[in-house]
């Protein structure tokens, strides 16, 4: 019996942010059902980075929801 490594898609969302008070808590609620591997906020760059693992993740839908959060601007999506 051989074990095959299953490659899972990683989706990265980045966004410019202008308001940070309570931002991560609001974002965490939006991402609750997903397999989030990284949620980082850089105050120096004013950037939010989210890495989600798994296939079937609707990045466009999540990006649209993120853009409605006060303080989040221009969400970009990339896949690895």
VMD Tcl script that draws the C-alpha trace (Angstrom):
set ca {
  {0.00 0.00 0.00}
  {1.42 3.35 -0.93}
  {0.55 6.68 0.57}
  {0.12 9.44 -1.96}
  {0.61 13.04 -0.97}
  {-2.47 15.05 -1.80}
  {-1.63 18.54 -2.93}
  {-4.09 21.07 -1.63}
  {-4.64 24.50 -3.07}
  {-3.47 27.48 -1.02}
  {-5.33 30.73 -1.59}
  {-3.76 34.00 -0.43}
  {-5.82 37.14 0.07}
  {-4.09 40.46 0.73}
  {-5.72 43.81 1.37}
  {-4.73 47.35 2.20}
  {-6.11 48.35 5.58}
  {-6.73 51.77 7.07}
  {-8.39 50.90 10.39}
  {-7.15 48.26 12.81}
  {-9.15 48.39 16.04}
  {-11.04 45.11 16.23}
  {-10.20 44.27 12.61}
  {-8.77 40.78 13.22}
  {-11.77 39.76 15.31}
  {-14.19 40.81 12.55}
  {-12.11 39.02 9.91}
  {-11.85 35.84 12.01}
  {-15.65 35.66 12.23}
  {-15.91 35.87 8.41}
  {-13.33 33.10 7.96}
  {-14.72 30.76 10.64}
  {-15.68 27.76 8.44}
  {-12.43 27.78 6.40}
  {-9.03 26.16 6.98}
  {-7.13 29.38 7.71}
  {-3.35 28.80 7.93}
  {-2.26 32.40 8.37}
  {-3.98 35.60 9.45}
  {-1.50 38.45 9.77}
  {-1.82 42.19 10.01}
  {1.22 44.36 9.26}
  {0.82 47.76 10.84}
  {3.99 49.04 9.11}
  {2.70 48.23 5.62}
  {-1.00 48.62 6.42}
  {-1.58 45.15 4.97}
  {-3.74 42.19 5.93}
  {-2.64 38.71 4.75}
  {-4.85 35.63 4.89}
  {-3.79 32.15 3.73}
  {-6.52 29.52 3.38}
  {-5.82 25.88 2.54}
  {-8.12 23.60 0.62}
  {-10.01 23.14 -2.60}
  {-13.53 24.44 -2.93}
  {-12.75 27.74 -1.21}
  {-14.74 30.54 -2.90}
  {-12.10 33.27 -2.73}
  {-14.14 35.74 -4.76}
  {-17.06 35.49 -2.37}
  {-14.83 35.88 0.68}
  {-12.98 38.82 -0.92}
  {-16.31 40.57 -1.54}
  {-17.27 40.04 2.10}
  {-13.88 41.29 3.29}
  {-14.23 44.49 1.26}
  {-17.41 45.28 3.24}
  {-15.47 45.30 6.53}
  {-14.76 48.86 7.63}
  {-11.06 49.59 7.12}
  {-10.36 46.95 4.42}
  {-9.58 48.19 0.91}
  {-8.80 46.45 -2.39}
  {-8.61 42.72 -1.68}
  {-6.29 40.82 -4.04}
  {-6.38 37.04 -4.57}
  {-3.59 34.67 -5.59}
  {-3.42 30.88 -5.62}
  {-0.44 28.60 -5.15}
}
mol new
graphics top color blue
foreach p $ca { graphics top sphere $p radius 0.5 }
foreach p [lrange $ca 0 end-1] q [lrange $ca 1 end] { graphics top cylinder $p $q radius 0.2 }
display resetview
